């Protein structure tokens, strides 16, 4: 490709075969519908799902020193919540909550406080957006996430 603006003697620009441009987009953001459509016509898309699997468990146990039993409990709670979100006809799989909310690479000295803080400051507001007109669903989900957490 010839450049419009040349610097020194550079007249040709090329993209190496091993360069990949990766962009992420959350399809749950309805305000970008036209932009999303334009991108879909031009690029390949891959769907990524939340991954609260064995890799997440071992990573978190290694990096944070949180007890594996506690991590497994949180994992199950998030899997149940994501199933509830997936089954909701107004939401679906595109709205499931990703593992990044509960992932860190630093030691967590007080795991319960850390977990409760994430639920209260990040997940609760998200669920409030999801179920704006159904506070009972929000309360049920938060109760399921926090019940018996010491």
Residue frames as a rotation matrix with the C-alpha (Angstrom) as fourth column:
UNK 1
0.593 0.805 0.000 0.00
0.805 -0.593 0.000 0.00
0.000 0.000 -1.000 0.00
UNK 2
-0.384 -0.701 0.601 1.40
0.652 -0.666 -0.362 3.39
0.654 0.253 0.713 -0.87
UNK 3
-0.226 0.215 -0.950 1.28
0.890 -0.352 -0.291 5.98
-0.397 -0.911 -0.112 1.88
UNK 4
0.687 0.518 0.510 -0.43
0.657 -0.742 -0.131 9.31
0.311 0.425 -0.850 1.39
UNK 5
0.842 -0.457 0.286 2.03
-0.528 -0.808 0.262 11.04
0.111 -0.372 -0.922 3.67
UNK 6
0.641 -0.683 -0.351 5.61
0.437 0.700 -0.565 9.93
0.631 0.209 0.747 3.23
UNK 7
0.877 -0.470 0.098 8.37
-0.332 -0.446 0.831 10.23
-0.347 -0.761 -0.547 5.78
UNK 8
-0.146 -0.989 0.037 11.94
-0.437 0.098 0.894 10.27
-0.888 0.114 -0.446 4.44
UNK 9
-0.676 -0.163 -0.719 12.16
-0.735 0.223 0.640 7.72
0.056 0.961 -0.271 1.65
UNK 10
-0.749 0.464 0.472 9.34
0.161 0.820 -0.549 5.53
-0.642 -0.335 -0.689 2.94
UNK 11
-0.648 0.548 -0.529 6.91
-0.760 -0.428 0.489 5.03
0.042 0.719 0.694 0.13
UNK 12
-0.140 0.576 -0.805 5.44
-0.257 0.764 0.591 1.64
0.956 0.290 0.041 0.96
UNK 13
-0.397 0.153 0.905 3.64
-0.912 0.045 -0.408 0.43
-0.104 -0.987 0.122 4.04
UNK 14
-0.202 0.376 -0.904 2.76
-0.326 0.845 0.424 -3.17
0.923 0.381 -0.048 4.71
UNK 15
0.369 0.384 0.846 1.14
-0.929 0.170 0.328 -5.23
-0.018 -0.907 0.420 7.45
UNK 16
-0.706 -0.703 -0.087 3.09
-0.702 0.710 -0.053 -8.35
0.099 0.024 -0.995 8.43
UNK 17
-0.210 0.617 -0.758 1.34
-0.289 0.702 0.651 -11.72
0.934 0.356 0.031 8.10
UNK 18
-0.399 -0.018 -0.917 1.73
0.688 0.655 -0.312 -12.41
0.606 -0.755 -0.249 11.81
UNK 19
-0.986 0.131 0.104 -0.07
-0.167 -0.805 -0.570 -9.25
0.009 -0.579 0.815 12.99
UNK 20
-0.351 0.921 -0.167 -3.55
0.760 0.385 0.523 -9.80
0.546 0.057 -0.836 14.37
UNK 21
-0.799 0.227 0.556 -5.80
-0.407 -0.886 -0.223 -6.99
0.442 -0.405 0.800 15.51
UNK 22
-0.487 0.628 -0.606 -8.13
0.730 0.674 0.111 -8.13
0.478 -0.389 -0.788 18.25
UNK 23
-0.715 0.360 0.599 -10.99
-0.481 -0.876 -0.048 -5.96
0.507 -0.322 0.799 19.43
UNK 24
-0.793 0.513 -0.328 -13.60
0.609 0.655 -0.448 -6.70
-0.015 -0.555 -0.832 22.02
UNK 25
-0.700 0.661 0.269 -17.20
-0.517 -0.729 0.448 -5.62
0.493 0.174 0.853 22.05
UNK 26
-0.857 0.496 0.143 -20.02
0.145 0.497 -0.855 -6.36
-0.495 -0.712 -0.498 24.41
UNK 27
-0.791 0.566 0.234 -23.13
0.286 0.004 0.958 -7.05
0.541 0.825 -0.165 22.36
UNK 28
-0.125 0.782 -0.611 -25.32
0.992 0.088 -0.090 -6.19
-0.016 -0.617 -0.787 25.32
UNK 29
-0.523 -0.090 -0.847 -24.66
0.224 -0.974 -0.035 -2.49
-0.822 -0.208 0.530 24.64
UNK 30
0.152 0.746 0.649 -27.65
0.873 0.206 -0.442 -1.70
-0.463 0.634 -0.620 22.44
UNK 31
0.651 0.129 -0.748 -26.57
-0.024 -0.982 -0.190 1.90
-0.759 0.141 -0.636 21.78
UNK 32
-0.309 -0.864 -0.398 -23.85
-0.580 -0.160 0.799 0.67
-0.754 0.478 -0.451 19.40
UNK 33
0.317 0.537 0.782 -26.16
0.171 0.778 -0.604 -1.34
-0.933 0.325 0.155 17.15
UNK 34
0.982 0.074 -0.172 -25.27
-0.146 -0.277 -0.950 0.45
-0.118 0.958 -0.261 13.90
UNK 35
0.194 -0.981 -0.024 -21.55
-0.981 -0.194 0.005 0.38
-0.009 0.023 -1.000 14.68
UNK 36
-0.185 -0.176 0.967 -21.83
-0.409 0.908 0.087 -3.31
-0.893 -0.380 -0.240 15.56
UNK 37
0.728 0.538 0.424 -23.52
0.176 0.451 -0.875 -4.03
-0.662 0.712 0.234 12.23
UNK 38
0.795 -0.495 -0.350 -20.76
-0.585 -0.471 -0.660 -2.23
0.162 0.730 -0.664 10.33
UNK 39
-0.174 -0.900 0.401 -18.08
-0.943 0.269 0.196 -4.24
-0.284 -0.344 -0.895 12.14
UNK 40
0.080 0.274 0.958 -19.89
-0.165 0.952 -0.259 -7.54
-0.983 -0.137 0.121 11.57
UNK 41
0.960 0.277 -0.047 -19.84
-0.075 0.093 -0.993 -6.95
-0.270 0.956 0.110 7.82
UNK 42
0.630 -0.759 -0.163 -16.06
-0.625 -0.371 -0.687 -6.49
0.461 0.535 -0.708 7.84
UNK 43
-0.397 -0.851 0.343 -14.57
-0.871 0.231 -0.434 -8.80
0.290 -0.471 -0.833 10.48
UNK 44
-0.182 0.242 -0.953 -14.71
0.143 0.965 0.218 -12.32
0.973 -0.096 -0.211 11.88
UNK 45
0.057 0.296 0.953 -16.31
-0.881 -0.435 0.188 -12.70
0.470 -0.851 0.236 15.30
UNK 46
-0.482 -0.179 -0.858 -15.77
0.238 0.915 -0.325 -15.17
0.843 -0.360 -0.398 18.13
UNK 47
0.537 0.712 0.452 -18.03
-0.360 -0.291 0.887 -15.50
0.763 -0.639 0.100 21.15
UNK 48
-0.658 -0.734 -0.169 -16.30
-0.063 0.278 -0.959 -15.64
0.750 -0.620 -0.229 24.52
UNK 49
0.505 0.831 -0.231 -18.12
0.116 0.200 0.973 -17.03
0.855 -0.519 0.004 27.52
UNK 50
0.421 -0.339 0.841 -17.39
-0.890 -0.331 0.312 -16.50
0.173 -0.881 -0.441 31.22
UNK 51
0.216 -0.445 -0.869 -14.88
-0.086 0.878 -0.471 -19.08
0.973 0.176 0.151 32.37
UNK 52
0.255 -0.065 0.965 -15.30
-0.961 -0.129 0.245 -19.98
0.109 -0.989 -0.096 36.02
UNK 53
0.810 0.071 -0.582 -13.68
-0.192 0.970 -0.148 -23.37
0.554 0.232 0.800 35.34
UNK 54
0.770 -0.549 -0.326 -10.66
0.634 0.597 0.491 -25.26
-0.075 -0.584 0.808 36.65
UNK 55
-0.110 -0.840 0.532 -8.22
0.790 -0.398 -0.466 -22.76
0.603 0.369 0.707 35.16
UNK 56
0.185 0.265 0.946 -9.88
-0.257 -0.916 0.307 -19.91
0.949 -0.300 -0.102 37.04
UNK 57
0.972 0.235 0.001 -9.87
-0.074 0.300 0.951 -21.93
0.223 -0.925 0.308 40.27
UNK 58
0.491 -0.848 -0.199 -6.19
0.871 0.471 0.141 -22.85
-0.026 -0.243 0.970 40.07
UNK 59
-0.172 -0.530 0.830 -5.14
0.524 -0.763 -0.379 -19.34
0.834 0.370 0.409 38.99
UNK 60
0.395 0.422 0.816 -7.02
-0.379 -0.734 0.564 -17.70
0.837 -0.532 -0.130 41.84
UNK 61
0.975 -0.069 -0.211 -5.80
0.215 0.529 0.821 -20.21
0.054 -0.846 0.531 44.43
UNK 62
0.199 -0.978 0.057 -2.21
0.965 0.185 -0.187 -19.63
0.173 0.093 0.981 43.33
UNK 63
-0.331 -0.384 0.862 -2.31
0.447 -0.868 -0.215 -15.84
0.831 0.314 0.459 43.02
UNK 64
0.078 0.525 0.847 -4.58
-0.414 -0.756 0.507 -14.87
0.907 -0.390 0.159 45.91
UNK 65
-0.906 -0.397 -0.143 -4.08
-0.094 0.520 -0.849 -17.53
0.412 -0.756 -0.508 48.59
UNK 66
-0.130 0.931 0.342 -7.88
-0.991 -0.127 -0.030 -17.80
0.016 -0.343 0.939 48.91
UNK 67
-0.502 -0.023 0.865 -8.94
-0.361 0.914 -0.185 -21.24
-0.786 -0.405 -0.467 50.14
UNK 68
-0.972 0.090 -0.215 -9.94
-0.168 0.370 0.914 -23.51
0.162 0.925 -0.345 47.25
UNK 69
-0.544 0.821 -0.176 -13.21
0.833 0.501 -0.235 -24.39
-0.105 -0.274 -0.956 49.04
UNK 70
-0.102 0.463 -0.880 -14.17
0.248 -0.845 -0.473 -20.72
-0.963 -0.266 -0.029 49.16
UNK 71
-0.675 -0.219 -0.704 -13.32
-0.578 -0.436 0.690 -20.26
-0.458 0.873 0.168 45.48
UNK 72
-0.932 0.361 -0.031 -15.39
0.282 0.776 0.565 -23.32
0.229 0.518 -0.825 44.56
UNK 73
-0.257 0.860 -0.442 -18.32
0.788 -0.078 -0.611 -21.90
-0.560 -0.505 -0.657 46.54
UNK 74
-0.166 0.134 -0.977 -18.08
-0.263 -0.961 -0.087 -18.57
-0.950 0.243 0.195 44.71
UNK 75
-0.935 -0.216 -0.283 -17.73
-0.332 0.242 0.912 -20.42
-0.128 0.946 -0.298 41.42
UNK 76
-0.696 0.717 0.048 -20.98
0.717 0.690 0.092 -22.30
0.032 0.099 -0.995 42.01
UNK 77
-0.047 0.676 -0.736 -22.80
0.509 -0.617 -0.600 -19.12
-0.859 -0.403 -0.315 43.01
UNK 78
-0.379 -0.169 -0.910 -21.69
-0.540 -0.758 0.366 -17.36
-0.751 0.630 0.196 39.84
UNK 79
-0.999 0.036 -0.038 -22.57
-0.007 0.629 0.778 -20.35
0.052 0.777 -0.628 37.67
UNK 80
-0.381 0.917 -0.118 -26.10
0.878 0.319 -0.357 -20.38
-0.290 -0.240 -0.926 39.14
UNK 81
0.025 0.352 -0.936 -26.48
0.076 -0.934 -0.350 -16.63
-0.997 -0.062 -0.050 38.64
UNK 82
-0.686 -0.348 -0.640 -25.27
-0.572 -0.285 0.769 -16.88
-0.450 0.893 -0.004 35.04
UNK 83
-0.873 0.455 0.173 -27.73
0.485 0.779 0.398 -19.70
0.047 0.432 -0.901 34.40
UNK 84
-0.038 0.880 -0.473 -30.53
0.730 -0.299 -0.614 -17.49
-0.682 -0.369 -0.631 35.75
UNK 85
-0.139 -0.101 -0.985 -29.40
-0.380 -0.913 0.147 -14.65
-0.914 0.395 0.089 33.48
UNK 86
-0.946 -0.272 -0.175 -29.12
-0.270 0.363 0.892 -16.98
-0.179 0.891 -0.417 30.47
UNK 87
-0.670 0.736 0.099 -32.62
0.740 0.672 0.018 -18.34
-0.053 0.086 -0.995 31.09
UNK 88
-0.167 0.609 -0.775 -34.15
0.269 -0.728 -0.630 -14.87
-0.948 -0.314 -0.042 31.35
UNK 89
0.221 0.318 0.922 -35.96
0.943 0.173 -0.286 -14.16
-0.250 0.932 -0.261 28.06
UNK 90
0.989 0.145 0.006 -35.18
0.144 -0.968 -0.205 -10.43
-0.024 0.204 -0.979 28.35
UNK 91
0.425 -0.904 -0.040 -31.44
-0.684 -0.350 0.640 -11.06
-0.593 -0.244 -0.768 28.79
UNK 92
0.985 -0.066 -0.159 -29.86
-0.055 0.757 -0.651 -14.32
0.163 0.650 0.742 27.63
UNK 93
0.594 -0.798 -0.100 -26.27
0.797 0.566 0.212 -15.58
-0.113 -0.205 0.972 27.37
UNK 94
0.104 -0.584 0.805 -24.89
0.566 -0.631 -0.531 -12.26
0.818 0.511 0.265 26.11
UNK 95
0.425 0.161 0.891 -25.56
-0.457 -0.812 0.364 -10.77
0.782 -0.562 -0.271 29.55
UNK 96
0.788 -0.146 -0.598 -23.80
0.508 0.704 0.496 -13.37
0.349 -0.695 0.629 31.68
UNK 97
0.867 -0.450 0.215 -21.26
-0.493 -0.715 0.496 -12.09
-0.069 -0.536 -0.841 34.18
UNK 98
0.568 -0.718 -0.403 -17.65
-0.124 0.410 -0.904 -12.77
0.814 0.563 0.144 33.32
UNK 99
0.611 -0.411 -0.676 -14.92
0.749 0.578 0.325 -14.18
0.257 -0.705 0.661 35.50
UNK 100
-0.283 -0.788 0.546 -12.93
0.495 -0.608 -0.621 -10.93
0.822 0.094 0.562 35.36
UNK 101
0.429 0.500 0.752 -15.12
-0.399 -0.641 0.655 -9.52
0.810 -0.582 -0.076 38.14
UNK 102
0.916 -0.031 0.399 -13.74
-0.360 0.373 0.855 -12.14
-0.175 -0.927 0.330 40.52
UNK 103
0.639 -0.764 0.084 -10.19
0.736 0.577 -0.353 -12.39
0.221 0.287 0.932 39.23
UNK 104
0.862 -0.493 0.115 -7.09
-0.507 -0.840 0.193 -10.71
0.002 -0.225 -0.974 40.57
UNK 105
0.505 -0.760 -0.408 -3.38
0.241 0.578 -0.779 -11.44
0.828 0.295 0.476 40.48
UNK 106
-0.361 -0.602 0.712 -2.68
-0.522 -0.503 -0.689 -10.10
0.773 -0.620 -0.133 43.96
UNK 107
-0.781 0.072 -0.620 -2.93
0.494 0.678 -0.544 -11.76
0.381 -0.731 -0.566 47.38
UNK 108
-0.007 0.858 0.513 -6.30
-0.259 -0.497 0.828 -11.17
0.966 -0.127 0.226 49.04
UNK 109
-0.881 -0.463 0.099 -5.84
-0.197 0.167 -0.966 -10.97
0.430 -0.871 -0.238 52.83
UNK 110
-0.624 0.751 0.216 -9.58
-0.223 0.093 -0.970 -10.82
-0.749 -0.654 0.109 53.66
UNK 111
-0.972 0.141 0.189 -11.34
0.232 0.442 0.866 -12.90
0.039 0.886 -0.462 51.04
UNK 112
-0.203 0.975 -0.096 -14.88
0.966 0.183 -0.181 -12.45
-0.159 -0.130 -0.979 52.33
UNK 113
0.142 0.204 -0.969 -14.61
0.239 -0.957 -0.166 -8.66
-0.961 -0.208 -0.185 52.46
UNK 114
-0.771 -0.496 -0.400 -13.07
-0.290 -0.285 0.914 -8.62
-0.567 0.820 0.076 48.97
UNK 115
-0.827 0.501 0.254 -15.87
0.548 0.619 0.562 -10.82
0.125 0.604 -0.787 47.59
UNK 116
0.063 0.897 -0.437 -18.67
0.896 -0.244 -0.371 -8.86
-0.439 -0.368 -0.820 49.30
UNK 117
-0.177 -0.211 -0.961 -17.20
-0.045 -0.974 0.222 -5.58
-0.983 0.083 0.163 48.03
UNK 118
-0.976 -0.190 -0.104 -17.24
-0.120 0.071 0.990 -6.85
-0.181 0.979 -0.092 44.43
UNK 119
-0.491 0.866 0.098 -20.82
0.863 0.469 0.187 -8.06
0.116 0.176 -0.977 44.79
UNK 120
0.194 0.623 -0.758 -21.96
0.748 -0.594 -0.297 -4.75
-0.635 -0.509 -0.581 46.31
UNK 121
0.041 -0.257 -0.965 -20.05
-0.158 -0.956 0.248 -2.31
-0.987 0.142 -0.080 44.12
UNK 122
-0.755 -0.392 -0.525 -19.84
-0.559 -0.032 0.828 -4.09
-0.342 0.919 -0.195 40.75
UNK 123
-0.923 0.384 -0.022 -22.32
0.321 0.801 0.506 -6.94
0.211 0.460 -0.862 40.41
UNK 124
-0.275 0.866 -0.419 -25.29
0.723 -0.101 -0.684 -5.42
-0.634 -0.490 -0.598 42.27
UNK 125
-0.195 0.225 -0.955 -25.27
-0.373 -0.917 -0.140 -2.28
-0.907 0.329 0.262 40.05
UNK 126
-0.889 -0.156 -0.431 -25.06
-0.459 0.292 0.839 -4.48
-0.005 0.943 -0.331 36.96
UNK 127
-0.756 0.649 -0.080 -28.00
0.651 0.759 0.007 -6.60
0.065 -0.047 -0.997 38.10
UNK 128
-0.218 0.659 -0.720 -29.92
0.337 -0.641 -0.689 -3.42
-0.916 -0.393 -0.082 38.89
UNK 129
-0.506 -0.007 -0.862 -29.51
-0.717 -0.553 0.425 -2.40
-0.480 0.833 0.275 35.26
UNK 130
-0.966 0.089 -0.242 -30.53
-0.077 0.796 0.600 -5.86
0.246 0.598 -0.762 34.08
UNK 131
-0.370 0.849 -0.376 -33.64
0.824 0.487 0.288 -6.16
0.428 -0.204 -0.881 36.25
UNK 132
-0.941 -0.072 0.331 -34.52
-0.011 -0.970 -0.243 -2.50
0.339 -0.232 0.912 36.72
UNK 133
-0.251 0.946 0.207 -38.25
-0.793 -0.323 0.517 -3.23
0.556 -0.035 0.831 36.92
UNK 134
0.636 0.456 -0.623 -37.96
-0.067 0.837 0.543 -6.36
0.769 -0.304 0.563 39.04
UNK 135
0.036 -0.666 0.745 -36.27
-0.878 -0.377 -0.295 -5.63
0.478 -0.643 -0.598 42.39
UNK 136
0.709 0.260 0.655 -37.25
-0.584 0.738 0.339 -9.09
-0.395 -0.623 0.675 43.67
UNK 137
0.904 -0.426 -0.047 -34.95
0.289 0.687 -0.667 -10.72
0.316 0.589 0.744 41.09
UNK 138
0.179 -0.865 0.469 -32.12
-0.331 -0.502 -0.799 -8.45
0.927 -0.012 -0.376 42.19
UNK 139
0.192 -0.042 0.981 -32.68
-0.980 -0.070 0.189 -9.25
0.061 -0.997 -0.054 45.87
UNK 140
0.929 0.191 0.318 -32.87
-0.217 0.975 0.048 -12.99
-0.301 -0.114 0.947 45.17
UNK 141
0.710 -0.703 -0.032 -29.67
0.254 0.298 -0.920 -12.93
0.657 0.645 0.390 43.14
UNK 142
-0.006 -0.722 0.692 -27.75
-0.600 -0.551 -0.580 -10.93
0.800 -0.418 -0.430 45.74
UNK 143
0.469 0.249 0.848 -29.03
-0.857 0.360 0.368 -13.18
-0.213 -0.899 0.382 48.52
UNK 144
0.994 -0.094 0.062 -27.85
0.108 0.955 -0.275 -16.23
-0.034 0.280 0.959 46.58
UNK 145
0.415 -0.894 0.172 -24.43
0.124 -0.132 -0.984 -14.63
0.902 0.429 0.056 46.07
UNK 146
-0.279 -0.580 0.766 -23.97
-0.559 -0.550 -0.620 -13.51
0.781 -0.601 -0.171 49.68
UNK 147
0.723 0.623 0.300 -25.90
-0.593 0.336 0.732 -15.95
0.355 -0.707 0.612 51.88
UNK 148
0.953 -0.303 0.017 -23.69
0.215 0.714 0.666 -17.67
-0.214 -0.631 0.746 54.45
UNK 149
0.292 -0.902 0.317 -20.59
0.433 -0.171 -0.885 -15.78
0.852 0.396 0.341 53.31
UNK 150
0.446 -0.136 -0.885 -18.69
0.892 -0.007 0.451 -15.18
-0.067 -0.991 0.118 56.53
